[in-house]
């Protein structure tokens, strides 16, 4: 990505903040117990059957998805690898720290906060410009092979949702709300939080192109 390596400290801080917030938001959604996003439904279902933690399954799933990038010709960025390794441990730690609400109003508040948190977190870590998450890269890889990205996303997420539900993952009203709102929310978050290339770097390719069109001086 052009300009992705300017301001590395700012980008790394945004990336780290986004991934930590992402893990916390997923934990809040789990504690709400009103339904999970498709991938966390799957991870929870596998965790219930294997005895692993949700965070542990999240790491394993992310690394396996990265292997699928190879035949699709996708190249992970630093942010992609960080996503695979950071979100899971933060999720597990947050599940220990964040209390599970008992009142319905509090659970609804948890769910709303979690969905908003996922959107902001995605805006931060994707907007850092160091690569998408393992799941998004799988979908864009399929799109590059001619599969419409909407069809790729819907097919993959429906498959993991149904599989996770059959394994015992939690599906509920928050699952539906997540599916209906996360796309527009992430779009707004990316518009506000994406870190554009530095002006000097953004002008460099244009300046080079202009220079290339000038006749050489003798």
C-alpha positions in Angstrom: 0.0 0.0 0.0 1.4 3.4 -1.0 2.7 5.4 1.9 1.9 2.6 4.4 5.4 2.9 6.0 5.5 6.6 6.7 4.9 7.6 10.3 5.6 4.0 11.6 5.1 4.9 15.3 1.7 6.4 14.7 0.6 3.5 12.5 1.9 0.9 15.0 0.0 2.6 17.9 -3.2 2.7 15.9 -2.7 -0.9 14.9 -2.1 -2.0 18.5 -5.0 0.0 19.9 -7.3 -1.4 17.2 -6.4 -5.0 17.9 -6.6 -4.6 21.7 -10.0 -2.9 21.3 -11.1 -5.7 18.9 -10.3 -8.4 21.4 -12.1 -6.5 24.3 -15.2 -5.8 22.1 -15.4 -9.5 21.3 -15.2 -10.4 25.0 -18.0 -7.9 25.8 -20.1 -9.5 23.1 -19.5 -13.0 24.6 -20.4 -11.7 28.1 -23.6 -10.2 26.8 -24.8 -13.7 25.9 -27.2 -12.4 23.3 -25.5 -13.9 20.2 -22.0 -13.5 18.6 -20.6 -12.5 15.3 -20.3 -15.5 12.9 -16.5 -16.1 13.4 -16.8 -15.9 17.2 -19.8 -18.3 17.1 -17.5 -20.7 15.3 -14.6 -20.2 17.6 -16.8 -20.6 20.7 -18.3 -23.8 19.3 -14.9 -25.3 18.6 -13.7 -24.2 22.1 -16.7 -25.9 23.7 -15.9 -29.1 21.9 -12.1 -29.1 22.4 -11.6 -27.6 25.8 -9.5 -24.8 24.4 -10.2 -21.2 25.2 -12.0 -19.0 22.7 -8.9 -16.9 22.3 -6.8 -20.0 21.7 -9.2 -21.2 19.0 -9.1 -17.6 17.5 -5.3 -17.8 17.1 -5.3 -21.3 15.6 -8.2 -20.3 13.2 -6.4 -17.1 12.1 -3.1 -19.0 11.4 -4.9 -21.7 9.4 -6.7 -19.0 7.4 -3.3 -17.4 6.6 -2.3 -20.7 5.0 -5.3 -20.4 2.7 -3.9 -17.1 1.5 -1.0 -19.0 -0.2 -3.0 -20.6 -3.1 -5.0 -17.4 -3.4 -1.9 -15.3 -4.0 -2.5 -13.0 -1.0 0.4 -11.5 0.9 -0.1 -10.7 4.6 1.1 -7.4 6.0 2.5 -6.8 9.5 -0.9 -5.9 10.7 -2.3 -9.2 9.4 0.2 -11.2 11.4 -0.3 -9.0 14.5 -4.1 -9.5 14.2 -3.6 -13.3 14.2 -1.5 -13.2 17.3 -2.9 -10.4 19.5 -6.7 -10.6 19.3 -7.0 -14.1 20.8 -4.9 -13.5 24.0 -6.7 -10.1 24.6 -10.1 -11.8 24.2 -9.2 -14.4 26.8 -7.8 -11.9 29.3 -10.8 -9.6 28.8 -13.2 -12.5 29.5 -11.5 -12.9 32.9 -11.7 -9.2 33.8 -15.1 -8.1 32.3 -18.0 -9.2 34.5 -21.0 -11.0 33.0 -24.2 -8.9 33.3 -27.4 -10.5 34.6 -30.0 -7.8 33.8 -31.3 -7.7 30.3 -30.8 -3.9 30.0 -27.1 -4.3 30.8 -26.7 -7.2 28.4 -28.3 -5.1 25.6 -25.9 -2.3 26.5 -23.0 -4.7 26.3 -24.1 -5.9 22.9 -24.4 -2.4 21.5 -21.1 -1.3 23.0 -19.4 -4.4 21.6 -20.7 -3.9 18.0 -19.6 -0.3 18.1 -16.3 -1.3 19.5 -15.7 -3.8 16.7 -16.4 -1.2 14.1 -14.0 1.4 15.7 -11.4 -1.3 16.2 -11.6 -2.3 12.6 -11.2 1.3 11.5 -8.1 1.7 13.6 -6.2 -1.5 12.7 -7.2 -1.6 9.0 -6.8 2.2 8.7 -3.3 1.8 10.0 -2.5 0.6 6.5 -0.5 -2.5 7.4 -2.8 -5.2 6.0 -6.3 -6.6 6.6 -7.2 -9.4 9.1 -6.8 -13.0 8.1 -10.6 -13.4 7.4 -10.9 -10.3 5.2 -7.8 -11.3 3.2 -9.5 -14.7 2.5 -12.5 -12.9 1.1 -10.5 -10.4 -1.0 -8.4 -13.3 -2.3 -11.5 -15.1 -3.5 -12.7 -11.8 -5.1 -9.5 -11.6 -7.0 -10.3 -15.1 -8.4 -13.5 -13.8 -9.8 -15.9 -14.5 -6.9 -18.0 -11.4 -6.1 -16.8 -10.2 -2.7 -20.4 -10.0 -1.4 -21.0 -13.6 -2.3 -17.6 -14.6 -0.9 -18.3 -12.9 2.4 -21.9 -14.2 2.7 -20.9 -17.8 1.8 -18.0 -17.9 4.2 -19.7 -16.2 7.1 -22.9 -18.3 6.7 -20.8 -21.5 6.7 -18.9 -20.6 9.8 -22.0 -19.4 11.5 -24.0 -22.6 10.9 -21.0 -24.8 11.8 -20.4 -22.9 15.0 -24.0 -23.0 16.0 -24.1 -26.8 15.4 -21.0 -27.0 17.6 -22.7 -25.1 20.4 -21.8 -21.5 19.6 -24.2 -18.7 20.8 -26.6 -17.4 18.1 -29.1 -14.7 19.0 -30.5 -11.3 18.4 -27.0 -9.7 18.6 -25.9 -12.0 15.8 -28.6 -10.5 13.6 -27.9 -6.9 14.7 -24.2 -7.4 14.1 -24.7 -8.8 10.6 -27.1 -5.9 9.7 -25.1 -3.0 11.1 -21.4 -3.9 11.0 -20.8 -3.1 7.4 -22.1 0.5 7.5 -20.4 1.1 10.8 -17.0 -0.1 9.6 -17.4 2.0 6.5 -17.9 5.1 8.6 -15.0 4.1 11.0 -12.6 3.6 8.1 -13.6 7.0 6.6 -12.8 8.7 9.8 -9.9 6.7 11.2 -7.8 5.6 8.1 -4.3 7.1 8.2 -3.6 8.5 4.7 -0.1 8.6 3.3 2.0 11.6 4.3 1.5 14.5 1.8 5.2 14.4 0.8 5.0 10.7 0.0 1.6 11.1 -1.7 3.1 13.8 -4.0 6.2 11.8 -4.8 4.7 9.4 -7.4 2.9 12.3 -9.2 6.1 14.4 -9.3 8.0 11.5 -10.7 5.4 11.0 -13.4 5.5 14.6 -14.4 9.3 14.5 -14.5 9.2 11.5 -16.7 7.2 13.3 -19.3 9.7 16.2 -19.6 12.2 16.1 -22.4 15.8 15.6 -21.3 18.0 18.7 -21.2 21.1 18.7 -23.2 
